Amino acid sequence: MRGRLLLVLLAALFVPLYLFVAAGVWEQRAEARRSAEAGYVIPSKFSRILALDHKGVLSDFLLLRTITFFGERVMADQPLSDKDWRFIIGSLDAVTDLDPYFLDPYILGEGLLTWESGKVEEANRLLEKGRKYRTWDWQMPFYLGFNYFYFLGDNNKGAEYLLEAGRLPDSLSFLPELASRIGYYGGKSKEATVFLKGILAQTHDRQLKARLEKRLLALERAASLEELVARFKKEHGRLPENVEELVAKGYLQKLPEDPYGGEWVLMDFGRVFSTSKFVSAGNGE
């Protein structure tokens, strides 16, 4: 009985002490993760030699390290520096040099380097590598077409890549029509949502998926406003003075919120933008 009482007393003393120490250690680890610098990426010509017959295993490890590095920055709400992005780009290059047929790094690169950092040229260079090796895969020219159309404003180039994607096996049936639409109209948010849904369908990382879903919601709301602007113009022979006139004329009960907290702005050519530029304030996106 006395032994059991002693154990209870010891537990009452040491369990709170353990929890206190453990909390401090966890906080120190969290701080270390927040302050950790980007690591060194072994050049592909050396990593291929080091990997020997295990290139697939090494490419998996490098991709996991890249995803973990990005995820820790997101969890710590810490903006990525130029050095961080160089590390990510170098890592994705190394992964795809080791295994150029590996789909996941191309999808990750498309999601990170375009939406998160604006490094579209680097994303395109990675996708061109995928296009060279994954010759059967319609997704490589599909994402290239999206980047040229949406980020670089080159509708003709975007349409060319989409037509190429549409000729490959198992591609989406509406790609040729989409190519013709962006080649003629260009710059429409509705078409952009199609691309983003395609990226989301292939994205498995939770943090990246959540950020892309937020952008998709913003694009869908911009697209719905643009459709109402087009309807207003058809019925009134002019563009509305601003998006607020859509509410005043009964096209909407109220304006949808920009998920990023910005204000909707109607441009002279009927496009609807947001003052947020679809970037969350203060988080470095």
Contacts in CASP RR format, 6 or more apart in sequence:
PFRMAT RR
TARGET T0000
AUTHOR 0000-0000-0000
METHOD contacts of the structure
MODEL  1
MRGRLLLVLLAALFVPLYLFVAAGVWEQRAEARRSAEAGYVIPSKFSRIL
ALDHKGVLSDFLLLRTITFFGERVMADQPLSDKDWRFIIGSLDAVTDLDP
YFLDPYILGEGLLTWESGKVEEANRLLEKGRKYRTWDWQMPFYLGFNYFY
FLGDNNKGAEYLLEAGRLPDSLSFLPELASRIGYYGGKSKEATVFLKGIL
AQTHDRQLKARLEKRLLALERAASLEELVARFKKEHGRLPENVEELVAKG
YLQKLPEDPYGGEWVLMDFGRVFSTSKFVSAGNGE
30 76 0 8 1.000
33 72 0 8 1.000
33 75 0 8 1.000
33 76 0 8 1.000
34 72 0 8 1.000
34 76 0 8 1.000
34 78 0 8 1.000
36 72 0 8 1.000
37 83 0 8 1.000
38 69 0 8 1.000
38 81 0 8 1.000
38 83 0 8 1.000
38 84 0 8 1.000
38 86 0 8 1.000
38 87 0 8 1.000
38 88 0 8 1.000
39 87 0 8 1.000
41 87 0 8 1.000
41 90 0 8 1.000
41 91 0 8 1.000
41 93 0 8 1.000
41 94 0 8 1.000
42 50 0 8 1.000
42 94 0 8 1.000
43 94 0 8 1.000
44 93 0 8 1.000
44 94 0 8 1.000
44 97 0 8 1.000
44 98 0 8 1.000
47 58 0 8 1.000
47 62 0 8 1.000
47 94 0 8 1.000
47 97 0 8 1.000
47 98 0 8 1.000
48 55 0 8 1.000
48 97 0 8 1.000
48 98 0 8 1.000
50 58 0 8 1.000
51 57 0 8 1.000
51 58 0 8 1.000
51 98 0 8 1.000
55 98 0 8 1.000
55 99 0 8 1.000
56 98 0 8 1.000
56 99 0 8 1.000
56 102 0 8 1.000
58 98 0 8 1.000
59 94 0 8 1.000
59 95 0 8 1.000
59 96 0 8 1.000
59 98 0 8 1.000
59 99 0 8 1.000
59 102 0 8 1.000
59 105 0 8 1.000
62 91 0 8 1.000
62 94 0 8 1.000
62 95 0 8 1.000
62 98 0 8 1.000
63 91 0 8 1.000
63 92 0 8 1.000
63 95 0 8 1.000
63 102 0 8 1.000
63 104 0 8 1.000
63 105 0 8 1.000
63 108 0 8 1.000
65 91 0 8 1.000
66 88 0 8 1.000
66 91 0 8 1.000
66 92 0 8 1.000
66 95 0 8 1.000
66 105 0 8 1.000
66 108 0 8 1.000
67 108 0 8 1.000
67 205 0 8 1.000
69 84 0 8 1.000
69 87 0 8 1.000
69 88 0 8 1.000
69 91 0 8 1.000
70 80 0 8 1.000
70 88 0 8 1.000
70 112 0 8 1.000
70 205 0 8 1.000
70 207 0 8 1.000
70 208 0 8 1.000
71 205 0 8 1.000
71 207 0 8 1.000
73 79 0 8 1.000
73 80 0 8 1.000
73 84 0 8 1.000
74 207 0 8 1.000
74 211 0 8 1.000
75 207 0 8 1.000
77 283 0 8 1.000
79 282 0 8 1.000
79 283 0 8 1.000
79 284 0 8 1.000
79 285 0 8 1.000
80 88 0 8 1.000
80 116 0 8 1.000
80 117 0 8 1.000
80 284 0 8 1.000
85 113 0 8 1.000
85 117 0 8 1.000
85 119 0 8 1.000
88 112 0 8 1.000
88 113 0 8 1.000
89 113 0 8 1.000
89 119 0 8 1.000
89 122 0 8 1.000
92 105 0 8 1.000
92 108 0 8 1.000
92 109 0 8 1.000
92 126 0 8 1.000
93 126 0 8 1.000
95 102 0 8 1.000
95 105 0 8 1.000
96 102 0 8 1.000
96 105 0 8 1.000
96 106 0 8 1.000
96 126 0 8 1.000
96 129 0 8 1.000
96 130 0 8 1.000
100 129 0 8 1.000
100 130 0 8 1.000
100 132 0 8 1.000
100 133 0 8 1.000
100 134 0 8 1.000
101 133 0 8 1.000
101 134 0 8 1.000
103 134 0 8 1.000
103 137 0 8 1.000
103 139 0 8 1.000
103 202 0 8 1.000
104 204 0 8 1.000
105 126 0 8 1.000
106 126 0 8 1.000
106 127 0 8 1.000
106 129 0 8 1.000
106 130 0 8 1.000
106 134 0 8 1.000
106 139 0 8 1.000
106 140 0 8 1.000
106 143 0 8 1.000
107 139 0 8 1.000
107 199 0 8 1.000
107 202 0 8 1.000
107 203 0 8 1.000
108 203 0 8 1.000
108 205 0 8 1.000
108 208 0 8 1.000
109 123 0 8 1.000
109 126 0 8 1.000
110 123 0 8 1.000
110 126 0 8 1.000
110 127 0 8 1.000
110 143 0 8 1.000
110 147 0 8 1.000
110 199 0 8 1.000
111 123 0 8 1.000
111 199 0 8 1.000
111 203 0 8 1.000
111 208 0 8 1.000
111 212 0 8 1.000
112 208 0 8 1.000
113 119 0 8 1.000
113 120 0 8 1.000
113 122 0 8 1.000
113 123 0 8 1.000
113 126 0 8 1.000
114 120 0 8 1.000
114 123 0 8 1.000
114 147 0 8 1.000
114 151 0 8 1.000
115 211 0 8 1.000
115 212 0 8 1.000
115 215 0 8 1.000
116 208 0 8 1.000
116 211 0 8 1.000
116 285 0 8 1.000
118 151 0 8 1.000
120 147 0 8 1.000
120 151 0 8 1.000
120 152 0 8 1.000
123 143 0 8 1.000
123 147 0 8 1.000
124 144 0 8 1.000
124 147 0 8 1.000
124 148 0 8 1.000
127 140 0 8 1.000
127 143 0 8 1.000
127 144 0 8 1.000
127 147 0 8 1.000
128 140 0 8 1.000
128 144 0 8 1.000
130 137 0 8 1.000
130 140 0 8 1.000
131 137 0 8 1.000
131 140 0 8 1.000
131 141 0 8 1.000
131 144 0 8 1.000
134 140 0 8 1.000
136 168 0 8 1.000
136 169 0 8 1.000
137 168 0 8 1.000
138 165 0 8 1.000
138 166 0 8 1.000
138 168 0 8 1.000
138 169 0 8 1.000
138 170 0 8 1.000
138 171 0 8 1.000
138 172 0 8 1.000
138 175 0 8 1.000
139 165 0 8 1.000
139 202 0 8 1.000
140 165 0 8 1.000
141 161 0 8 1.000
141 162 0 8 1.000
141 164 0 8 1.000
141 165 0 8 1.000
141 168 0 8 1.000
142 161 0 8 1.000
142 162 0 8 1.000
142 165 0 8 1.000
142 171 0 8 1.000
142 172 0 8 1.000
142 175 0 8 1.000
142 195 0 8 1.000
142 198 0 8 1.000
143 195 0 8 1.000
143 199 0 8 1.000
144 158 0 8 1.000
144 161 0 8 1.000
145 157 0 8 1.000
145 158 0 8 1.000
145 159 0 8 1.000
145 160 0 8 1.000
145 161 0 8 1.000
145 162 0 8 1.000
145 165 0 8 1.000
145 195 0 8 1.000
146 158 0 8 1.000
146 192 0 8 1.000
146 195 0 8 1.000
146 199 0 8 1.000
148 154 0 8 1.000
148 155 0 8 1.000
148 157 0 8 1.000
148 158 0 8 1.000
148 161 0 8 1.000
149 155 0 8 1.000
149 157 0 8 1.000
149 158 0 8 1.000
149 159 0 8 1.000
149 162 0 8 1.000
149 182 0 8 1.000
149 186 0 8 1.000
149 187 0 8 1.000
149 191 0 8 1.000
149 192 0 8 1.000
149 195 0 8 1.000
150 187 0 8 1.000
150 192 0 8 1.000
150 195 0 8 1.000
153 186 0 8 1.000
153 187 0 8 1.000
155 182 0 8 1.000
155 183 0 8 1.000
155 185 0 8 1.000
155 186 0 8 1.000
155 187 0 8 1.000
156 183 0 8 1.000
158 179 0 8 1.000
158 182 0 8 1.000
158 183 0 8 1.000
159 179 0 8 1.000
159 180 0 8 1.000
159 182 0 8 1.000
159 183 0 8 1.000
160 179 0 8 1.000
162 175 0 8 1.000
162 176 0 8 1.000
162 178 0 8 1.000
162 179 0 8 1.000
162 182 0 8 1.000
163 175 0 8 1.000
163 176 0 8 1.000
163 179 0 8 1.000
165 171 0 8 1.000
165 172 0 8 1.000
165 175 0 8 1.000
166 172 0 8 1.000
166 175 0 8 1.000
166 176 0 8 1.000
166 179 0 8 1.000
178 191 0 8 1.000
178 194 0 8 1.000
181 188 0 8 1.000
181 191 0 8 1.000
182 188 0 8 1.000
182 191 0 8 1.000
185 191 0 8 1.000
187 271 0 8 1.000
188 223 0 8 1.000
188 226 0 8 1.000
188 271 0 8 1.000
189 219 0 8 1.000
189 220 0 8 1.000
189 222 0 8 1.000
189 223 0 8 1.000
189 226 0 8 1.000
189 271 0 8 1.000
189 272 0 8 1.000
190 223 0 8 1.000
190 226 0 8 1.000
190 227 0 8 1.000
192 219 0 8 1.000
192 223 0 8 1.000
193 216 0 8 1.000
193 219 0 8 1.000
193 220 0 8 1.000
193 223 0 8 1.000
196 212 0 8 1.000
196 215 0 8 1.000
196 216 0 8 1.000
196 219 0 8 1.000
197 216 0 8 1.000
199 212 0 8 1.000
200 209 0 8 1.000
200 212 0 8 1.000
200 213 0 8 1.000
200 216 0 8 1.000
203 209 0 8 1.000
203 212 0 8 1.000
211 285 0 8 1.000
214 259 0 8 1.000
214 260 0 8 1.000
215 278 0 8 1.000
217 259 0 8 1.000
218 258 0 8 1.000
218 259 0 8 1.000
218 260 0 8 1.000
218 274 0 8 1.000
218 278 0 8 1.000
219 278 0 8 1.000
221 256 0 8 1.000
221 257 0 8 1.000
221 258 0 8 1.000
221 259 0 8 1.000
222 264 0 8 1.000
222 272 0 8 1.000
222 273 0 8 1.000
222 274 0 8 1.000
224 256 0 8 1.000
225 243 0 8 1.000
225 246 0 8 1.000
225 255 0 8 1.000
225 256 0 8 1.000
225 264 0 8 1.000
225 272 0 8 1.000
226 270 0 8 1.000
226 271 0 8 1.000
226 272 0 8 1.000
228 246 0 8 1.000
228 251 0 8 1.000
228 252 0 8 1.000
229 239 0 8 1.000
229 240 0 8 1.000
229 243 0 8 1.000
229 246 0 8 1.000
229 266 0 8 1.000
229 270 0 8 1.000
229 272 0 8 1.000
230 270 0 8 1.000
231 251 0 8 1.000
232 239 0 8 1.000
232 240 0 8 1.000
232 245 0 8 1.000
232 246 0 8 1.000
232 249 0 8 1.000
232 251 0 8 1.000
233 239 0 8 1.000
233 240 0 8 1.000
233 270 0 8 1.000
239 266 0 8 1.000
239 268 0 8 1.000
239 270 0 8 1.000
240 246 0 8 1.000
240 249 0 8 1.000
240 266 0 8 1.000
241 266 0 8 1.000
242 265 0 8 1.000
242 266 0 8 1.000
243 255 0 8 1.000
243 264 0 8 1.000
243 265 0 8 1.000
243 266 0 8 1.000
243 272 0 8 1.000
244 255 0 8 1.000
246 252 0 8 1.000
246 255 0 8 1.000
247 253 0 8 1.000
247 254 0 8 1.000
247 255 0 8 1.000
255 264 0 8 1.000
258 264 0 8 1.000
258 274 0 8 1.000
258 276 0 8 1.000
258 278 0 8 1.000
260 274 0 8 1.000
260 276 0 8 1.000
260 277 0 8 1.000
260 278 0 8 1.000
260 279 0 8 1.000
260 280 0 8 1.000
260 281 0 8 1.000
261 274 0 8 1.000
261 276 0 8 1.000
261 281 0 8 1.000
262 274 0 8 1.000
262 275 0 8 1.000
262 276 0 8 1.000
263 274 0 8 1.000
263 275 0 8 1.000
263 276 0 8 1.000
264 272 0 8 1.000
264 273 0 8 1.000
264 274 0 8 1.000
265 272 0 8 1.000
265 273 0 8 1.000
265 274 0 8 1.000
265 275 0 8 1.000
266 272 0 8 1.000
267 273 0 8 1.000
279 285 0 8 1.000
END
